[in-house]
């Protein structure tokens, strides 16, 4: 093989290795700092300029919640995501940070809805993810969140999701018919109260948006 051919092969190998390294870094970044798949950073940037009522309308479309006014599960989903987005907006987070928070909200809720994950396991998964955001992916890139921001996210999830974990489990895993048949009666009053909360939770956000 000629020297020229050998040099060409080396260049090709180097390019392939560079592509593999780039792909590996991208995969690692996606696992460490997942982004919400339902909307792009450009769409998030657009949502940041809207009022809370307009954001709610957009999320109705994004999440396909056409019956949220009559279905408690859809109302819960809408409240969960709109409240999370608006909180992140009020914290002045970047589009990438907001997308991570929305992906985190999605993951934790899916763990309840689809995997029926116990509280402790879901809390551990959250802890791993939020810890990962404190690590820089490279010397040239800052971590996604600093310590203060990570603590703020922890406090928000503690009050919004984890404090009401049993209720979310019941909402998404217990058939509605169970209530009609009188099963799990101890949850009935809590569910009624929570339905009222879902309809009023946006009110403080609306007042905040007007300031």
C-alpha distance (Angstrom), angle and dihedral (degrees) to the residues before:
residue distance angle dihedral
X1 . . .
X2 3.76 . .
X3 3.81 122.8 .
X4 3.77 89.4 -114.7
X5 3.81 91.8 54.2
X6 3.81 91.5 47.8
X7 3.81 90.6 51.2
X8 3.78 90.1 49.3
X9 3.81 91.0 51.7
X10 3.80 91.4 49.7
X11 3.78 90.7 51.2
X12 3.79 90.9 49.5
X13 3.80 91.2 49.2
X14 3.80 91.1 48.7
X15 3.80 91.8 50.3
X16 3.81 90.6 49.1
X17 3.80 91.1 49.6
X18 3.79 90.9 48.4
X19 3.80 90.6 51.9
X20 3.80 91.1 48.2
X21 3.80 91.1 49.2
X22 3.80 91.1 49.2
X23 3.81 91.0 48.9
X24 3.80 91.3 48.6
X25 3.79 91.8 50.5
X26 3.81 90.6 48.1
X27 3.81 91.8 50.3
X28 3.79 91.0 47.9
X29 3.79 91.6 48.7
X30 3.81 90.9 50.5
X31 3.80 91.5 51.6
X32 3.80 94.0 44.0
X33 3.80 96.4 42.5
X34 3.83 108.1 19.3
X35 3.79 117.9 -166.8
X36 3.81 126.5 -144.2
X37 3.78 109.5 -97.5
X38 3.80 97.4 -155.5
X39 3.80 97.1 71.4
X40 3.80 136.5 22.3
X41 3.79 127.8 -125.5
X42 3.80 87.7 -104.5
X43 3.81 90.6 56.8
X44 3.80 90.8 47.6
X45 3.78 89.4 52.4
X46 3.80 88.7 52.5
X47 3.81 91.9 49.5
X48 3.80 90.9 52.8
X49 3.80 89.8 67.8
X50 3.82 94.4 53.8
X51 3.78 132.3 91.1
X52 3.78 118.5 -109.7
X53 3.83 90.9 -103.6
X54 3.80 90.0 53.7
X55 3.80 90.9 46.6
X56 3.79 89.8 52.3
X57 3.80 90.7 51.7
X58 3.81 91.1 49.8
X59 3.80 91.5 50.0
X60 3.79 90.7 50.5
X61 3.82 86.1 60.1
X62 3.82 96.4 39.8
X63 3.80 93.5 50.4
X64 3.81 95.6 36.0
X65 3.80 93.2 -124.5
X66 3.78 103.7 161.1
X67 3.81 97.6 154.1
X68 3.79 102.0 43.1
X69 3.82 91.8 123.4
X70 3.80 92.1 61.6
X71 3.84 103.9 22.3
X72 3.80 115.9 73.8
X73 3.81 92.7 -157.8
X74 3.79 92.4 54.9
X75 3.80 90.4 44.6
X76 3.80 89.1 52.6
X77 3.80 92.1 50.2
X78 3.79 93.0 48.2
X79 3.79 92.9 48.5
X80 3.81 91.7 45.5
X81 3.80 96.1 53.8
X82 3.81 99.7 34.8
X83 3.80 91.4 48.9
X84 3.81 91.0 47.7
X85 3.78 92.9 49.1
X86 3.80 93.6 46.3
X87 3.79 91.9 48.4
X88 3.82 90.7 52.2
X89 3.80 89.5 47.3
X90 3.80 91.2 52.4
X91 3.81 88.6 50.9
X92 3.83 88.5 58.5
X93 3.78 93.2 -124.6
X94 3.79 121.2 169.3
X95 3.80 122.7 -106.5
X96 3.81 90.3 -101.8
X97 3.79 91.5 50.6
X98 3.80 92.5 47.4
X99 3.79 91.1 48.3
X100 3.81 89.6 53.1
X101 3.81 91.4 49.9
X102 3.81 91.2 50.3
X103 3.81 90.3 48.2
X104 3.80 88.8 49.4
X105 3.80 91.5 50.9
X106 3.81 89.5 48.9
X107 3.81 93.4 49.2
X108 3.79 95.8 48.1
X109 3.80 92.4 47.6
X110 3.82 92.3 45.9
X111 3.80 87.9 52.8
X112 3.80 87.7 59.3
X113 3.81 97.7 40.0
X114 3.79 101.7 39.2
X115 3.80 106.5 20.5
X116 3.81 98.0 30.5
X117 3.78 85.8 -138.6
X118 3.81 116.2 -169.7
X119 3.79 118.8 -114.7
X120 3.81 95.0 -106.3
X121 3.79 94.8 50.6
X122 3.80 93.0 47.8
X123 3.79 91.1 47.5
X124 3.80 89.8 52.2
X125 3.80 91.1 50.3
X126 3.79 89.8 51.4
X127 3.81 91.0 49.1
X128 3.81 91.5 52.5
X129 3.80 92.8 49.7
X130 3.78 96.5 46.2
X131 3.80 90.1 46.0
X132 3.80 89.6 53.1
X133 3.80 91.3 56.8
X134 3.79 89.2 62.1
X135 3.80 90.9 62.3
X136 3.79 120.9 86.2
X137 3.79 114.6 -126.8
X138 3.80 91.1 -146.1
X139 3.82 138.4 -2.2
X140 3.81 89.3 -101.6
X141 3.81 95.6 52.2
X142 3.80 126.9 68.3
X143 3.78 120.8 -132.8
X144 3.80 114.8 -91.8
X145 3.82 93.1 -114.6
X146 3.77 134.4 17.3
X147 3.81 122.9 -134.1
X148 3.80 94.4 -92.3
X149 3.80 92.7 50.1
X150 3.80 92.3 47.2
X151 3.80 89.5 52.4
X152 3.82 91.0 49.3
X153 3.82 90.4 53.1
X154 3.80 90.2 48.2
X155 3.80 91.2 51.6
X156 3.81 91.6 47.9
X157 3.81 93.8 50.8
X158 3.77 90.6 44.8
X159 3.81 91.9 57.2
X160 3.81 98.8 36.0
X161 3.81 106.7 37.7
X162 3.78 114.0 5.5
X163 3.80 95.6 45.7
X164 3.82 88.1 55.7
X165 3.81 96.6 36.4
X166 3.80 96.6 125.6
X167 3.77 90.4 50.9
X168 3.81 92.7 51.3
X169 3.80 89.4 48.3
X170 3.77 89.5 53.0
X171 3.80 95.1 45.2
X172 3.79 95.4 51.8
X173 3.79 103.9 29.6
X174 3.79 104.6 34.5
X175 3.84 114.1 78.0
X176 3.78 112.1 -119.6
X177 3.80 87.1 -126.1
X178 3.78 87.9 67.2
X179 3.77 89.2 70.4
X180 3.79 92.5 48.6
X181 3.78 90.2 52.2
X182 3.78 91.8 50.7
X183 3.81 96.2 -110.1
X184 3.77 120.1 149.6
X185 3.77 89.7 11.9
X186 3.77 91.7 175.8
X187 3.80 88.8 72.1
X188 3.79 97.2 50.4
X189 3.78 97.5 86.2
X190 3.81 92.0 41.7
X191 3.79 90.2 52.4
X192 3.81 91.8 50.8
X193 3.80 91.5 50.0
X194 3.79 91.8 46.5
X195 3.81 91.4 51.3
X196 3.81 88.2 57.1
X197 3.80 90.1 47.4
X198 3.81 91.3 52.8
X199 3.81 89.9 57.2
X200 3.80 94.2 49.3
X201 3.82 104.5 35.5
X202 3.81 92.0 89.9
X203 3.80 94.0 57.3
X204 3.84 96.2 82.3
X205 3.79 88.6 46.2
X206 3.79 90.6 54.1
X207 3.79 91.3 51.8
X208 3.79 89.7 48.1
X209 3.78 91.3 51.0
X210 3.81 90.6 54.7
X211 3.79 94.1 55.5
